[in-house]
Amino acid sequence: MADKFDIVVIGSGPAGYVGAIKAAQLGMTVACVELWADEKGGTVLGGTCLNVGCIPSKALLDSSQKFAEARDSFALHGIGVGKPKIDVPAMLDRKQKIVSQLTGGIAGLFKHNGVTVIQGRGKVLAGAKVEVTDKDGNRRIVEAGDVIIAAGSEPMRIPPAPVDGDTIVDSTGALEFTAVPKRLGVIGAGVIGLELGSVWGRLGAEVVLLEALDDFLPMMDTQIAKETHKIFKKQGLDIRLGARVTGTEVKKGKVEVTYDTAEGTHRETFDKLIVSVGRRPRSEELLASDSGVTLDERGFIYVNEFCATEAPHVYAVGDVVRGPMLAHKGSEEGVMVAERIAGKPAQLNYDCIPSVIYTHPEVAAVGKTEQQLKADGVDYKAGVFPFAASGRALAANDTDGMVKILADAQTDRILGAHIVGPSAADLTQQVVIAMEFGSSAEDLALMVFGHPTLSEAVHEAALAVDGHAIHIANRKRK
């Protein structure tokens, strides 16, 4: 096996494997170093996203949503199915088959594109060299023309709630419950906590989310966050804000959680507890002291706008660098870096990266929030359209939520879009495309949208920006 490549990528998650494939397509020799191995010693590709993150969680979200619809909504459509039953092992088996299909697909793509897989832990040395330590402790040095670090992230831990992998679990363990817990506690009401809480809540668990912050989803537009909180409360999720967990104690297969609020100290007992307080970059043991790569105070690798580190010929992408920890952000950074190494003037528009919470309804956003525009002193206008006024949403009995579009008051250029509702992720992507082309709200308003579609809600919100919505009463402009 050659020990010299044009590019060596550390990590095979979305940022790493996409960057590796793109570099190979551009004619470079590429190796991808991956530590993860299965019980048989085979390399596991795909990183957190495909194995214990985005993909398996969406499989469970989809399965649990179908169960909830059969239980709660089918009768409204005149469909009688009796009382549905959930087979958790079958649901987990389906999830694993999807994971295996996709991770196996990456292996096939690597083979097709000539990407060499090296199993082991990668460490960046001086001079764009990578030390690889295999499972037996053997070390080898791999030389690279350029190195792309895509080591990903891992769940954060907190001292008051040590994960034991059984009663107290992280996001990975929450994907493997073999039965529905009667009472489920979740520390953290962010993206991961809401998604995992939704899965088990739909299947019958009583879910309590303990969020230390006083605001719900503070990174989202305030109006959308308030609407989302109202919807989740209606669904039965018990979200307690300003609740800081101070301790846990496992007794007889249950866990007692102590937490403080403004009203005092409280205790709750749960069958299972999920710790979902965020993720941190996986940057430990990744860099030699003389690598020339710099970390910030939170462990993120310092890079410029093109993902170049301070060390020549060393780049970093994905969750180990600044910005939102999103698989699609990382994969596009991988593409950008591969193309720049090949001499192409590639760049990434960080203002047009969408974010999504895959609950039901979905919550999605791109661009600036209303509170950010106010803080920046930007003169803006807003258009809002509720799904309750959408014929397609009514036909599907899926009317919770709204579309909100923000535009510059002078130029009408779209500055942001925020959606909670059915297919919010896909609807937001329509606005992402518009924003990439510098579209105005009027541009969207002048387009023809198919009827009846959920997309018409985007059209109406764009019309509402200037008070021209057709299917709701427009607010009078000051």
C-alpha positions as CSV (number, residue, x, y, z in Angstrom):
1,M,0.0,0.0,0.0
2,A,1.4,3.4,-1.0
3,D,2.4,5.7,1.9
4,K,2.2,8.9,-0.1
5,F,-0.9,10.5,-1.5
6,D,-1.9,13.8,-3.0
7,I,-4.5,14.2,-0.2
8,V,-5.1,12.4,3.1
9,V,-8.5,12.9,4.7
10,I,-8.9,12.2,8.4
11,G,-12.5,11.0,9.0
12,S,-15.1,9.5,6.8
13,G,-18.2,11.4,7.9
14,P,-20.1,13.6,5.4
15,A,-17.3,16.3,5.4
16,G,-14.6,13.7,5.0
17,Y,-16.1,11.2,2.5
18,V,-17.6,13.9,0.3
19,G,-14.3,15.8,0.2
20,A,-12.4,12.6,-0.5
21,I,-14.6,11.6,-3.4
22,K,-14.5,15.1,-4.9
23,A,-10.7,15.2,-4.7
24,A,-10.5,11.8,-6.4
25,Q,-12.9,13.0,-9.1
26,L,-10.5,15.9,-9.7
27,G,-7.7,13.5,-10.5
28,M,-5.8,13.3,-7.2
29,T,-4.7,10.3,-5.3
30,V,-6.6,10.1,-2.0
31,A,-6.5,8.2,1.2
32,C,-9.2,8.4,4.0
33,V,-8.2,7.5,7.5
34,E,-11.0,6.2,9.7
35,L,-10.8,4.9,13.3
36,W,-14.3,3.4,13.5
37,A,-14.4,-0.4,13.2
38,D,-17.2,-3.0,13.7
39,E,-17.1,-6.1,15.9
40,K,-15.4,-8.0,13.1
41,G,-12.6,-5.4,12.7
42,G,-14.0,-4.0,9.4
43,T,-13.8,-0.2,8.8
44,V,-17.1,1.6,9.5
45,L,-17.5,4.5,7.1
46,G,-20.0,7.4,7.3
47,G,-19.1,8.9,10.7
48,T,-21.6,10.0,13.3
49,C,-24.1,11.2,10.7
50,L,-24.7,7.9,9.0
51,N,-24.1,5.5,11.9
52,V,-25.5,7.1,15.1
53,G,-26.8,10.6,14.0
54,C,-28.7,12.0,11.1
55,I,-29.7,8.9,9.3
56,P,-30.7,6.5,12.2
57,S,-32.5,9.3,14.0
58,K,-34.5,10.2,10.9
59,A,-35.4,6.5,10.4
60,L,-36.8,6.4,13.9
61,L,-38.5,9.7,13.5
62,D,-40.3,8.5,10.4
63,S,-41.3,5.2,11.9
64,S,-42.6,6.8,15.1
65,Q,-44.5,9.4,13.1
66,K,-46.3,6.7,11.1
67,F,-47.2,5.0,14.3
68,A,-48.6,8.2,15.7
69,E,-50.6,8.9,12.6
70,A,-52.1,5.4,12.6
71,R,-53.0,5.9,16.3
72,D,-54.3,9.5,16.2
73,S,-55.1,10.5,12.6
74,F,-56.2,7.6,10.4
75,A,-59.7,7.7,11.7
76,L,-60.1,11.3,10.5
77,H,-59.5,10.0,7.0
78,G,-62.0,7.3,7.3
79,I,-59.4,4.6,7.8
80,G,-60.0,2.0,10.5
81,V,-57.0,0.0,11.6
82,G,-57.8,-0.8,15.2
83,K,-55.3,-0.1,17.9
84,P,-51.8,-0.1,16.5
85,K,-48.9,-1.9,18.2
86,I,-45.3,-0.9,18.1
87,D,-42.6,-3.6,17.6
88,V,-39.5,-1.7,18.8
89,P,-37.0,-4.4,17.8
90,A,-38.4,-4.5,14.2
91,M,-38.2,-0.7,14.1
92,L,-34.6,-0.8,15.2
93,D,-33.8,-3.5,12.7
94,R,-35.2,-1.4,9.9
95,K,-33.1,1.5,11.1
96,Q,-29.9,-0.6,11.0
97,K,-30.7,-1.9,7.5
98,I,-30.9,1.7,6.3
99,V,-27.6,2.5,8.0
100,S,-25.9,-0.5,6.6
101,Q,-27.1,0.2,3.1
102,L,-25.8,3.8,3.2
103,T,-22.5,3.1,4.8
104,G,-21.9,0.2,2.4
105,G,-22.7,2.6,-0.4
106,I,-19.8,4.9,0.7
107,A,-17.5,1.9,0.6
108,G,-18.7,1.3,-3.0
109,L,-18.2,4.9,-4.0
110,F,-14.7,4.9,-2.5
111,K,-13.8,1.8,-4.5
112,H,-15.3,3.3,-7.7
113,N,-13.4,6.6,-7.3
114,G,-10.1,5.0,-6.2
115,V,-10.1,6.3,-2.6
116,T,-7.9,4.2,-0.4
117,V,-9.2,3.5,3.1
118,I,-6.7,3.3,6.0
119,Q,-8.1,2.1,9.3
120,G,-6.7,3.7,12.4
121,R,-6.4,6.9,14.4
122,G,-5.0,9.8,12.4
123,K,-2.7,12.4,13.9
124,V,-1.4,15.4,12.0
125,L,2.3,15.9,12.2
126,A,4.5,18.7,11.0
127,G,5.0,19.0,7.2
128,A,1.5,17.7,6.2
129,K,2.3,14.2,7.4
130,V,-0.2,11.9,9.1
131,E,0.6,9.3,11.7
132,V,-1.8,6.4,11.7
133,T,-2.1,4.1,14.7
134,D,-4.1,0.9,14.1
135,K,-6.1,-1.1,16.6
136,D,-3.1,-3.1,17.6
137,G,-1.0,0.0,18.4
138,N,1.1,-0.2,15.3
139,R,2.1,3.2,13.7
140,R,2.9,4.2,10.2
141,I,3.5,7.6,8.6
142,V,1.5,8.6,5.6
143,E,2.8,11.6,3.5
144,A,0.4,14.0,1.9
145,G,0.5,16.8,-0.5
146,D,-2.4,18.2,1.5
147,V,-4.3,17.1,4.6
148,I,-8.0,17.6,5.2
149,I,-9.1,17.1,8.8
150,A,-12.7,16.0,9.1
151,A,-12.7,14.3,12.5
152,G,-16.2,15.3,13.4
153,S,-17.7,15.8,16.9
154,E,-19.0,13.8,19.9
155,P,-21.7,14.3,22.5
156,M,-20.8,16.6,25.4
157,R,-20.9,15.2,28.9
158,I,-21.9,17.0,32.1
159,P,-20.7,15.9,35.6
160,P,-24.2,15.9,37.2
161,A,-25.4,13.2,34.8
162,P,-22.6,10.6,34.0
163,V,-23.6,8.4,31.1
164,D,-23.7,4.7,32.0
165,G,-25.0,3.5,28.7
166,D,-28.0,1.9,30.2
167,T,-30.2,4.1,32.4
168,I,-28.4,7.3,31.5
169,V,-27.5,7.5,27.9
170,D,-26.3,10.0,25.3
171,S,-27.8,10.5,21.8
172,T,-26.2,7.2,20.6
173,G,-27.8,5.2,23.4
174,A,-31.2,6.8,22.8
175,L,-31.3,5.2,19.4
176,E,-31.0,1.8,20.9
177,F,-33.8,1.5,23.5
178,T,-35.3,-2.0,23.1
179,A,-38.6,-0.9,24.7
180,V,-40.5,2.3,25.1
181,P,-39.6,3.8,28.5
182,K,-42.7,4.7,30.5
183,R,-41.2,7.9,31.7
184,L,-38.3,9.5,29.8
185,G,-36.2,12.5,30.9
186,V,-34.2,14.5,28.4
187,I,-31.5,17.0,29.5
188,G,-31.5,19.7,26.8
189,A,-34.3,21.0,24.6
190,G,-32.2,21.7,21.6
191,V,-32.3,20.0,18.2
192,I,-31.2,16.5,19.4
193,G,-33.2,16.5,22.6
194,L,-36.4,17.5,20.7
195,E,-35.9,14.9,18.0
196,L,-35.2,12.1,20.3
197,G,-37.9,13.2,22.8
198,S,-40.3,13.2,19.9
199,V,-39.5,9.7,18.8
200,W,-40.2,8.1,22.2
201,G,-43.0,10.5,23.0
202,R,-44.9,9.4,19.9
203,L,-44.5,5.8,20.9
204,G,-46.1,6.4,24.3
205,A,-43.4,7.6,26.7
206,E,-44.1,10.5,29.0
207,V,-41.3,12.9,28.0
208,V,-39.9,15.7,30.2
209,L,-37.3,18.0,28.7
210,L,-35.1,19.9,31.2
211,E,-33.5,23.0,29.5
212,A,-31.1,25.1,31.5
213,L,-31.7,28.2,29.3
214,D,-34.6,30.5,30.0
215,D,-35.5,30.8,26.3
216,F,-36.7,28.0,24.0
217,L,-34.7,27.5,20.8
218,P,-32.9,30.9,21.2
219,M,-31.0,30.4,17.9
220,M,-34.4,30.4,16.0
221,D,-36.5,33.4,15.1
222,T,-38.4,34.3,18.2
223,Q,-41.9,34.2,16.6
224,I,-41.2,30.7,15.1
225,A,-39.7,29.5,18.4
226,K,-42.9,30.6,20.3
227,E,-45.1,28.9,17.8
228,T,-43.0,25.7,17.9
229,H,-43.1,25.6,21.7
230,K,-46.9,25.9,21.6
231,I,-47.1,23.0,19.1
232,F,-44.9,20.7,21.1
233,K,-46.8,21.5,24.3
234,K,-50.0,20.5,22.5
235,Q,-48.3,17.3,21.4
236,G,-47.6,16.4,25.1
237,L,-43.9,17.2,25.4
238,D,-43.3,18.7,28.8
239,I,-40.6,21.3,28.2
240,R,-39.3,23.0,31.4
241,L,-37.1,26.0,30.8
242,G,-34.6,27.5,33.3
243,A,-34.1,24.0,34.7
244,R,-30.5,23.3,35.5
245,V,-29.7,19.7,36.4
246,T,-27.5,19.4,39.5
247,G,-27.4,15.7,40.1
248,T,-28.6,12.2,39.2
249,E,-28.8,8.9,41.1
250,V,-29.6,5.5,39.7
251,K,-31.7,3.3,41.9
252,K,-33.2,0.0,41.1
253,G,-33.1,0.6,37.3
254,K,-34.5,4.1,37.5
255,V,-32.8,7.5,37.7
256,E,-33.7,10.3,40.1
257,V,-32.8,13.7,38.7
258,T,-32.3,16.8,40.8
259,Y,-32.6,20.2,39.1
260,D,-32.9,23.8,40.1
261,T,-35.3,26.5,38.8
262,A,-36.1,30.0,39.9
263,E,-38.7,28.4,42.2
264,G,-36.3,26.2,44.0
265,T,-34.9,22.6,43.9
266,H,-37.0,19.8,42.3
267,R,-36.7,16.0,41.9
268,E,-38.1,13.7,39.2
269,T,-37.7,10.0,38.6
270,F,-37.4,8.5,35.1
271,D,-37.0,5.1,33.6
272,K,-34.4,6.4,31.2
273,L,-32.5,9.7,30.9
274,I,-31.0,11.1,27.7
275,V,-28.2,13.6,28.0
276,S,-28.3,15.9,24.9
277,V,-26.6,19.1,25.9
278,G,-24.7,19.6,22.6
279,R,-21.7,18.3,20.9
280,R,-18.0,19.2,21.0
281,P,-15.3,18.9,18.3
282,R,-13.3,15.7,18.3
283,S,-10.0,17.4,18.3
284,E,-8.2,15.6,21.2
285,E,-5.2,13.4,20.2
286,L,-5.6,14.7,16.7
287,L,-2.7,17.1,16.4
288,A,1.0,16.8,17.2
289,S,2.5,19.6,19.2
290,D,4.5,20.7,16.2
291,S,1.7,20.4,13.6
292,G,1.2,24.1,13.3
293,V,-2.5,23.8,13.6
294,T,-4.2,26.0,16.2
295,L,-7.2,25.3,18.4
296,D,-9.5,27.9,20.0
297,E,-10.6,27.8,23.6
298,R,-13.5,25.5,22.9
299,G,-11.4,22.9,21.0
300,F,-12.3,24.0,17.4
301,I,-9.6,24.1,14.8
302,Y,-8.9,27.6,13.7
303,V,-9.5,28.1,9.9
304,N,-10.0,31.0,7.5
305,E,-13.1,31.4,5.3
306,F,-11.7,28.7,2.9
307,C,-11.1,26.2,5.7
308,A,-7.3,26.5,5.6
309,T,-5.5,26.2,9.0
310,E,-2.5,28.1,10.0
311,A,-0.3,25.2,8.9
312,P,0.6,25.1,5.2
313,H,-1.3,22.4,3.2
314,V,-3.5,21.5,6.1
315,Y,-7.3,22.1,6.0
316,A,-10.1,21.4,8.4
317,V,-13.8,21.0,7.6
318,G,-17.1,20.0,9.3
319,D,-17.8,19.8,13.0
320,V,-14.2,20.4,14.0
321,V,-14.3,24.0,12.8
322,R,-16.4,27.1,13.4
323,G,-20.0,27.4,12.4
324,P,-23.1,25.2,12.9
325,M,-22.5,21.5,13.3
326,L,-24.5,20.4,10.2
327,A,-23.7,17.5,7.9
328,H,-24.5,19.5,4.7
329,K,-22.3,22.4,5.8
330,G,-19.4,20.0,6.4
331,S,-19.8,18.2,3.1
332,E,-19.9,21.4,1.1
333,E,-16.7,22.6,2.9
334,G,-15.1,19.3,1.9
335,V,-16.0,20.0,-1.7
336,M,-14.7,23.6,-1.5
337,V,-11.4,22.5,-0.1
338,A,-10.9,19.7,-2.7
339,E,-11.6,22.2,-5.5
340,R,-9.3,24.9,-4.0
341,I,-6.5,22.3,-3.7
342,A,-7.1,21.5,-7.4
343,G,-6.7,25.2,-8.2
344,K,-10.3,26.1,-8.6
345,P,-11.7,29.4,-7.1
346,A,-14.3,27.7,-5.0
347,Q,-16.0,29.3,-2.0
348,L,-19.0,28.7,0.3
349,N,-21.8,31.1,1.0
350,Y,-22.2,30.7,4.8
351,D,-25.2,33.1,4.8
352,C,-27.3,30.5,2.9
353,I,-26.8,27.4,4.9
354,P,-30.2,26.0,6.1
355,S,-30.8,24.4,9.5
356,V,-33.5,21.9,10.3
357,I,-35.1,20.2,13.3
358,Y,-36.7,17.0,12.1
359,T,-39.6,16.9,14.5
360,H,-43.2,16.9,13.3
361,P,-43.9,19.5,12.3
362,E,-40.4,20.3,11.0
363,V,-38.6,23.5,12.0
364,A,-36.3,25.0,9.4
365,A,-34.5,28.3,8.8
366,V,-32.0,30.1,6.6
367,G,-30.5,33.5,6.9
368,K,-31.1,36.2,9.5
369,T,-33.7,36.1,12.3
370,E,-35.9,39.1,13.1
371,Q,-34.0,39.6,16.4
372,Q,-30.6,39.6,14.6
373,L,-31.8,42.2,12.1
374,K,-33.0,44.4,14.9
375,A,-29.7,44.0,16.7
376,D,-27.8,44.9,13.5
377,G,-30.0,48.0,13.0
378,V,-31.3,46.7,9.6
379,D,-34.5,48.2,8.3
380,Y,-36.6,45.1,7.3
381,K,-40.1,44.0,6.5
382,A,-41.7,40.6,7.2
383,G,-44.4,38.4,5.6
384,V,-46.1,35.6,7.5
385,F,-48.5,32.9,6.2
386,P,-50.1,30.2,8.4
387,F,-50.5,26.7,7.2
388,A,-54.0,26.8,8.6
389,A,-54.9,28.8,5.4
390,S,-53.2,26.3,3.1
391,G,-55.6,24.1,1.1
392,R,-53.0,21.4,0.7
393,A,-52.2,21.4,4.5
394,L,-55.9,21.2,5.3
395,A,-56.3,18.3,3.0
396,A,-53.5,16.5,4.7
397,N,-54.7,17.4,8.2
398,D,-51.3,19.0,8.8
399,T,-52.0,22.7,9.5
400,D,-49.8,23.6,12.5
401,G,-47.2,26.3,11.9
402,M,-46.3,29.1,9.5
403,V,-43.9,30.5,6.9
404,K,-42.1,33.7,7.6
405,I,-40.0,35.6,5.1
406,L,-37.8,38.6,6.0
407,A,-36.6,41.1,3.4
408,D,-34.6,44.4,3.3
409,A,-37.0,47.3,3.6
410,Q,-35.2,49.3,0.9
411,T,-33.9,46.7,-1.6
412,D,-36.5,44.0,-0.9
413,R,-33.7,41.4,-1.0
414,I,-34.6,38.3,1.0
415,L,-32.6,38.2,4.2
416,G,-34.1,35.1,5.9
417,A,-36.8,32.5,5.9
418,H,-38.2,30.7,9.0
419,I,-40.7,27.9,8.8
420,V,-42.4,25.6,11.3
421,G,-44.8,23.2,9.6
422,P,-45.2,20.3,7.2
423,S,-42.1,19.7,4.9
424,A,-40.4,22.8,6.4
425,A,-37.0,21.5,5.4
426,D,-37.9,21.2,1.7
427,L,-39.8,24.5,1.6
428,T,-36.9,26.4,3.2
429,Q,-34.6,25.0,0.5
430,Q,-36.7,26.9,-2.1
431,V,-35.9,30.1,-0.3
432,V,-32.2,29.1,-0.1
433,I,-32.1,28.8,-3.9
434,A,-33.7,32.2,-4.2
435,M,-31.3,33.8,-1.7
436,E,-28.3,32.3,-3.5
437,F,-29.4,34.2,-6.6
438,G,-30.0,37.4,-4.7
439,S,-33.7,37.3,-5.2
440,S,-36.2,39.8,-3.7
441,A,-39.4,38.9,-2.0
442,E,-41.1,40.3,-5.1
443,D,-39.3,37.8,-7.2
444,L,-40.8,34.9,-5.3
445,A,-44.2,36.7,-5.3
446,L,-44.2,36.9,-9.1
447,M,-43.4,33.2,-9.6
448,V,-46.1,30.7,-10.4
449,F,-46.5,28.0,-7.7
450,G,-48.4,24.8,-8.4
451,H,-51.8,24.4,-6.7
452,P,-52.6,22.9,-4.3
453,T,-49.1,22.6,-2.8
454,L,-47.5,23.3,0.5
455,S,-45.1,25.5,-1.5
456,E,-47.9,28.0,-2.0
457,A,-47.4,29.0,1.7
458,V,-43.9,30.3,0.6
459,H,-45.5,32.2,-2.2
460,E,-48.1,33.8,0.1
461,A,-45.5,34.7,2.7
462,A,-43.5,36.5,0.0
463,L,-46.7,38.3,-1.1
464,A,-47.3,39.2,2.5
465,V,-44.0,40.9,2.8
466,D,-45.5,43.9,1.0
467,G,-49.1,43.3,2.2
468,H,-50.3,41.6,-0.9
469,A,-51.2,38.1,0.3
470,I,-54.3,36.7,-1.3
471,H,-55.5,34.0,1.1
472,I,-55.2,35.8,4.4
473,A,-56.1,39.3,5.5
474,N,-53.1,41.5,5.2
475,R,-51.9,43.7,8.1
476,K,-52.0,47.4,7.5
477,R,-48.6,48.8,6.9
478,K,-47.4,51.8,9.0
